[in-house]
Amino acid sequence: MKRLFAAFVCSLAVMALPGAEGTKTFASGHYSFTCPSDLAGVEELALAFNREWDAFNAVFRFDPSSEGRVSKVVIPRDKAEFDAYLVDRIGEARGQPVFLRYSKPELSELVLLPGTTVKDPAFPGPALNRQLFLQYLYAYVSEPPAWIRDGFQAYFENLAYDAAKGAITASAYSPWLETAKRLSTDPASAIGCEGLLSAISGSYESTRFYPQAWAFAAFLLTTESPEYQRFFHETCLLVAGNGGYNSGTQQENTDIIRTRFFKFQESRSTDEAYRTWLSGQHTFAELFQMGVTAYNQGNYVDARKNLSAASDVKSDDPVLLYYMGLVSYAEKKYPESETYYRKALELGGDNATIHWALGLEAYADKRYQEAKVYLETAKSANPVKYAEKADKLIGSMPKAK
């Protein structure tokens, strides 16, 4: 993943937005916005950004005072101004929000794509979350260790702002899990704690390092082992430095954290604990298969638990919904079963298979006329598979008097 680190040139003046006479500045909490004077919704955006900041700081516990540490946000009027603004500073346009980092932290700024509001369907979205976290981190640390920078960019991707509640929510599932598990089982790709804690920018390809940095960060935050929890808390204290801003080099900060870790921990036992933790984190495919296996074994409690967990990751998978319907049918929860089947059908599930299931559900619920319609549909959609079975089931229905 490409990262942006714009070099500060002392002779460069901070350029005003094009049409600066039509801009306004709005300050709120940890942020200061420069945007078109007629832009609506900046107050809501500021609230959302401050809630994001709170979520970051709930993990790192840096000094919450905003005195001398207000983060600048620039919102150009339109895409053309956004492109021109970035071309003037970094020589190229971008297609997503960009955090421009300068050697003087007070000059750094987050440049948003015009139209970014809390009403955007994907707000704030992974790209904006990453840039907001970098802005937060670099306000305290000039050169953070690579595993902290990259691991927590990925960790915070799942934050989402609920405008109705004015609160941040976070999914427990990360899209990086599947890649991290795959890499960790490949001896040529796996990076142990020694490599992660020693890495500086460029030590590894980002496609290899980023997912495993996420996994290591998530391990430290969610493991029940107190020694790793303690290490992370001490890491936050060390990386924050003294005086409110850590101006050390990345190598210096990396060495400090690494030395602290291996003063009390050992590589082999840590890697074993990390791999055990990672193996216990299940991907969508794993949760789904565990649910199907439990269903086939008649263990409907575990089937529902695992399929529900898979649904938390991907709720619009028609095959998953079909199996949720099967579980409900097995538990004689017929209206619930029908709801799952219909949703699976809407999302593109197999027409014949689902109508057969709907027919069985309606038949079991003694709604024979409905069942007949469903079974005839299944028979028509796949006569080879369902014609004989549908005719037999229809023939067994009570005759209407």
FENMO-V255990 format. One record per pair of residues at least 24 apart in sequence whose ideal C-beta (glycine too) atoms are under 7 Angstrom apart, sorted by the first residue. I is the first residue (numbers start at 1). J is the second residue. Records with the same first field share a line. If there is no record, write none. Layout:
I: J + J
//
This chain:
1: 206 + 210
4: 90 + 98 + 99 + 100
5: 101
6: 89 + 90 + 100 + 101 + 102
8: 102 + 103 + 104 + 107
14: 107
15: 88
17: 74 + 76 + 81 + 85
18: 81 + 84
19: 77
27: 70
29: 66
30: 66 + 70 + 71
31: 70 + 71 + 73
32: 70 + 72 + 73
33: 73 + 75
34: 74
35: 75
36: 77
39: 75
41: 117
44: 117 + 118 + 163
45: 117 + 118
47: 166
48: 118 + 124 + 161
49: 132
51: 161 + 166 + 167 + 168
52: 124 + 132 + 159 + 168
53: 136
55: 159 + 168
56: 133 + 136 + 156
59: 221
60: 236
61: 236
62: 140 + 240
63: 244
69: 139
71: 110 + 135 + 139
72: 108 + 109
73: 109 + 110 + 112
74: 109 + 111
75: 112 + 114
76: 114
77: 114
78: 114
79: 114
82: 111 + 113 + 114
85: 111
86: 111
96: 127
97: 127 + 128 + 131
98: 131
99: 131 + 134 + 135
101: 138
105: 138 + 139
108: 135 + 138
110: 135
118: 161 + 163
119: 163
123: 161
124: 159 + 161
126: 157
129: 156 + 157 + 159
130: 157
140: 240 + 245 + 246
141: 239 + 246 + 253
142: 246 + 247 + 248
143: 248 + 249 + 250 + 253
144: 239 + 253
145: 250 + 253 + 254 + 257
146: 199 + 200 + 201 + 203
147: 196 + 197 + 199 + 213 + 216 + 217
148: 239
150: 209 + 210 + 213
151: 213 + 214 + 216 + 217
152: 217
154: 210 + 213 + 214
155: 214 + 217 + 218
173: 312 + 313
174: 214 + 218
176: 211 + 214
177: 281 + 283
178: 283
179: 211
180: 211 + 212 + 214 + 215 + 278
181: 278 + 283
183: 208 + 211 + 212
184: 212 + 275 + 278
192: 267 + 271
193: 267 + 270 + 271 + 274
194: 267
197: 257 + 258 + 261
198: 254 + 258
200: 250 + 251 + 254
201: 250
215: 278
216: 274
219: 274 + 277
223: 277
225: 273
227: 264 + 265
231: 261
234: 260
284: 310 + 313 + 314
287: 313
288: 320
291: 323
292: 323
295: 323 + 326 + 327
300: 327 + 330 + 331
303: 327
316: 347
318: 344 + 347 + 348 + 349
319: 349
321: 347
322: 349 + 354 + 357
325: 357
329: 360 + 361
334: 361 + 364 + 365
337: 361
351: 381
352: 378 + 381 + 382 + 385 + 386
355: 381
356: 386
363: 393
368: 397 + 398
372: 397
//
